[in-house]
Amino acid sequence: MKIGFIGCGNMGGAVMEGILKSGKAEAKDVLITTASNGKNFERCQRLGVGIAENNAQITSTCDVIFLAVKPYIIEGVLNEVKASWRGEGQLVISVITGWNLARLRAYIPEGVDILNTMPNTPCLVGEGVFALNMDADLTKEQFAFVEDLIGDLGTVVYIHENQIEALSGVCGCGPAYLYMMIEAMSDGGVAMGLPRDLAIKIAAQAAIGAGKMVLETGMHPGALKDAVCSPKGSTILGVHALEKGGLRAAAMDAVMVTTKKMLEMANE
Ligand SMILES: NC(=O)c1ccc[n+]([C@@H]2O[C@H](COP(=O)([O-])OP(=O)(O)OC[C@H]3O[C@@H](n4cnc5c(N)ncnc54)[C@H](OP(=O)(O)O)[C@@H]3O)[C@@H](O)[C@H]2O)c1
């Protein structure tokens, strides 16, 4: 089975590297295109994957094709490869924000199956979220195949097409918000005398630990927060400082504005 990547930058590269690391595909079975000979190209060379001469080489030879270019580029790419699809038996997996099934189908011939998805960059370290559109016209076996292919990249979830933007607001953009939180907490640690590298390390580990506590105990995050706050203790003062700074409203706003932006992109 040949796997192609049209676009192999932050997201496409994370998915490609994750699949190679998981052993679900070998470098010799992967073919990619990038636009330039820059760092993404160099990474692909280092990993030993095939580099296609053009996008049409991917659509004419690969069985599974990831679309991972920027949203404003995809229309040009799909027009460019229009006549080169092999057809029956090919599966397109798109990670492109704002491109739903109908929009993709307008450029991809019937016979080529399409699944639109929403992953996030922590797929690179096996801790991503990979959302699959359960409304896609795929068989159970095809969904199982995709789940197996990308399963080691993180948690696979199924969503309806009309939930994709809200999901991306939380977990597509979410890593950026959490990096800011980790950076800000480590700034606080540095202000109070910790060396920077230690402060970043423990703030990041606290974030991992908190996430695991939520997932593994099944407890509500509010209850877990309460469990850290002793009466008259220090944490509750920190909680007050965060509330005063508007952390919750800011985090909700961040998810809501990004979701609205993605809905706008989907309707452009
Ligand atoms: N980043 C995220 O966290 C995230 C999360 C979910 C979904 N997505 C989606 O993933 C897609 C890619 O985003 P990204 O952040 O990975 O962007 P990116 O890092 O800029 O990667 C885009 C890739 O497309 C390549 N490219 C540009 N023009 C091309 C062309 N005409 N033919 C073939 N390849 C071409 C680029 O080549 P060069 O390397 O030569 O520039 C690069 O490898 C977007 O549609 C985005 O909505 C991203």
The ligand as a MOL file (V3000), in Angstrom:
LIG
                    3D

  0  0  0     0  0            999 V3000
M  V30 BEGIN CTAB
M  V30 COUNTS 48 52 0 0 0
M  V30 BEGIN ATOM
M  V30 1 N -1.0980 23.0920 12.2860 0
M  V30 2 C -2.1020 22.5600 12.9690 0
M  V30 3 O -2.1010 22.4760 14.1950 0
M  V30 4 C -3.3000 22.0000 12.2210 0
M  V30 5 C -4.2940 21.3080 12.9410 0
M  V30 6 C -5.3610 20.7560 12.2290 0
M  V30 7 C -5.4480 20.9100 10.8520 0
M  V30 8 N -4.4850 21.6140 10.1920 0 CHG=1
M  V30 9 C -4.6050 21.7670 8.7400 0
M  V30 10 O -3.4650 21.1910 8.1480 0
M  V30 11 C -3.1970 21.8460 6.9070 0
M  V30 12 C -1.7170 22.1590 6.8380 0
M  V30 13 O -1.3840 23.0550 7.8830 0
M  V30 14 P 0.1030 23.1450 8.4100 0
M  V30 15 O 0.0620 23.8790 9.6840 0
M  V30 16 O 0.7220 21.7940 8.3670 0 CHG=-1
M  V30 17 O 0.7690 24.0580 7.2590 0
M  V30 18 P 2.3070 24.0990 6.8210 0
M  V30 19 O 3.2000 23.7480 7.9540 0
M  V30 20 O 2.5060 25.4070 6.1220 0
M  V30 21 O 2.4110 22.9210 5.7400 0
M  V30 22 C 1.8600 23.0280 4.4650 0
M  V30 23 C 2.6310 22.1140 3.5400 0
M  V30 24 O 2.0930 22.2580 2.2380 0
M  V30 25 C 3.1900 22.3190 1.3100 0
M  V30 26 N 2.7230 22.9610 0.0930 0
M  V30 27 C 2.4800 24.2680 -0.1440 0
M  V30 28 N 2.0510 24.4360 -1.4150 0
M  V30 29 C 2.0080 23.2010 -1.9660 0
M  V30 30 C 1.6510 22.7080 -3.2340 0
M  V30 31 N 1.2190 23.5120 -4.2070 0
M  V30 32 N 1.7340 21.3680 -3.4480 0
M  V30 33 C 2.1600 20.5140 -2.4750 0
M  V30 34 N 2.5210 20.9290 -1.2570 0
M  V30 35 C 2.4520 22.2570 -1.0070 0
M  V30 36 C 4.2450 23.0880 2.0630 0
M  V30 37 O 5.4970 22.9390 1.4510 0
M  V30 38 P 6.8320 23.6400 2.0580 0
M  V30 39 O 7.2340 22.7400 3.1730 0
M  V30 40 O 7.7950 23.5800 0.9420 0
M  V30 41 O 6.4370 25.0070 2.4790 0
M  V30 42 C 4.1320 22.4070 3.4320 0
M  V30 43 O 4.8370 21.1800 3.4200 0
M  V30 44 C -4.0620 23.0950 6.8480 0
M  V30 45 O -5.0780 22.9300 5.9020 0
M  V30 46 C -4.6170 23.2210 8.2440 0
M  V30 47 O -5.9370 23.7070 8.2120 0
M  V30 48 C -3.4070 22.1490 10.8350 0
M  V30 END ATOM
M  V30 BEGIN BOND
M  V30 1 1 1 2
M  V30 2 2 2 3
M  V30 3 1 2 4
M  V30 4 1 4 5
M  V30 5 2 4 48
M  V30 6 2 5 6
M  V30 7 1 6 7
M  V30 8 2 7 8
M  V30 9 1 8 9
M  V30 10 1 8 48
M  V30 11 1 9 10
M  V30 12 1 9 46
M  V30 13 1 10 11
M  V30 14 1 11 12
M  V30 15 1 11 44
M  V30 16 1 12 13
M  V30 17 1 13 14
M  V30 18 2 14 15
M  V30 19 1 14 16
M  V30 20 1 14 17
M  V30 21 1 17 18
M  V30 22 2 18 19
M  V30 23 1 18 20
M  V30 24 1 18 21
M  V30 25 1 21 22
M  V30 26 1 22 23
M  V30 27 1 23 24
M  V30 28 1 23 42
M  V30 29 1 24 25
M  V30 30 1 25 26
M  V30 31 1 25 36
M  V30 32 1 26 27
M  V30 33 1 26 35
M  V30 34 2 27 28
M  V30 35 1 28 29
M  V30 36 1 29 30
M  V30 37 2 29 35
M  V30 38 1 30 31
M  V30 39 2 30 32
M  V30 40 1 32 33
M  V30 41 2 33 34
M  V30 42 1 34 35
M  V30 43 1 36 37
M  V30 44 1 36 42
M  V30 45 1 37 38
M  V30 46 2 38 39
M  V30 47 1 38 40
M  V30 48 1 38 41
M  V30 49 1 42 43
M  V30 50 1 44 45
M  V30 51 1 44 46
M  V30 52 1 46 47
M  V30 END BOND
M  V30 END CTAB
M  END
